[in-house]
Amino acid sequence: MSRKHTIIKGTFILTMTGFATRFMGFFYRIFLSHTFKEEGVGLYQLVFPIYALCFSLTCAGIELALSRCIAARMTQGKHKEARELLYTSLFLTVTVSIVVTLVLQEFAVSISEVFLHEPRCADLLVILSYAFPFASIHSCICGYYFGLKQTKIPAISQFVEQTARILSVYLLYLYGLRHGIRFGVSIAVAGIIAGEIFSSIFCLRALLGKSILAALSRFHFRGGLKHSRELLTLSLPLTASRILLNLLQSIEAVSIPVRLQSYGMSLAESLSTYGVLTGMALPCILFPSAITNSVSTMLLPTVAEIQALNHRQELAALVRKVTYSCIFLGSVCCVGLLSFGQWIGSILFHSPMAGDYIITLAWMCPFLYTNNTLISMINGIGKTQLSFCINSSSLGIRIISVFLLIPLWGIKGYLWGLLASQVCIFLFCLAYLQYYLRKDA
């Protein structure tokens, strides 16, 4: 299959699944906003920086490293070693995940009080901690299939995860209504665990067949840990970069409600504002990015292959086509959100505040959707340190807006910082890609 057909097929599968899960997630957010109100959604969103940080520590880096190793082994015809790499990565990530689970449970109160500045998040963190071992299994098997350039299993597992998450929360909510039990937003966190459990079971079933336990019991004989050094050598730098980025994102996220209180809001008002922004407005803005995220996933190995063949003209044509297409998509979405943003906020979310934020954030759509693919192409040509620096600079702009602009102009100051950060990523990426393509031309 040609590179073009591989990109199109993989992008189509991932895009369709992405749209399906985002469509489900869109109405799930509406359900959460109606059921737990804006403050409850704010509490729910507040634990996600910790979730992202722990996920980066346990499996984000090794997933990408595994994908690269699997691709290399399959090219060399070493199918057995590819499986051994997968088993080794599973052992490593699940072990680390169990440790992270225990540590998070032990220090949940301290993290919620000192870092999140919200003691009510302690119970949510304890519940959330059980998701990581299952998330590690899901992540490693998806990385294995991406290395094979097969998107079917990862796409279906994503759909299974979202379906299980939503159904489990809705069924618990109905159970509470029928039995007079008033559940808090903790059931939404429990839904994350349900999603990871079912998606990991699906991935194991797809990989090993019906005899999952029997296949796993042969782990030591089939692979052992002889590939651990290779995986750790590749994954540790990636993990360190992801952790640093997530630390910056966590500082940004947990500081927003605190700085809003410096602006003059009460605790409840700041959590409500944070919940509307991150739980309603931003998911709406990010909904169409399912297309660009899918393109980005397929672009990285394709760009790496074109670079290895030193086909500069083909790479330049690919950069132009992808950039123009993403800008066009973002511009169309920008016009649509400007026209219907207030209606979406008021009618669907029952929050006029969400409508105001959607209209303001709509201006960054052309940059936001294009940046995903530009960063992926920079990673594809091997400049991962540069992409890390670009992302770090963008986060720096956002953090500055949190600490300097929010106390002066409220949440609008942060929204301006978001727009400025996306424009900077766009300009930096385009400037470097233009320089790279002209160099030694």
Secondary structure, DSSP 8 states (H G I E B T S, - for coil): --HHHHHHHHHHHHHHHHHHHHHHHHHHHHHHHHHHHHHHHHHHHHTHHHHHHHHIIIIIHHHHHHHHHHHHHHHTT-HHHHHHHHHHHHHHHHHHHHHHHHHHHHTHHHIIIIISS-TTHHHHHHHHHTTHHHHHHHHHHHHHHHHTT--HHHHHHHHHHHHHHHHHHHHHHHHHHHHT----THHHHHHHHHHHHHHHHHHHHHHH-S-HHHHHHTHHHHTTTTTHHHHHHHHHHHHHHHHHHHHHHHHHHHHHHHHHHHHT--HHHHHHHHHHIIIIIHHHHHTTHHHHHHHHHHHHHHHHHHHHTT-HHHHHHHHHHHHHHHHHHHHHHHHHHHHHHHHIIIIISS-HHHHHHHHHHGGGHHHHHHHHHHHHHHHHTT-HHHHHHHHHHHHHHHHHIIIIIHHHHTHHHHHHHHHHHHHHHHHHHHHHHHHHHHTT-
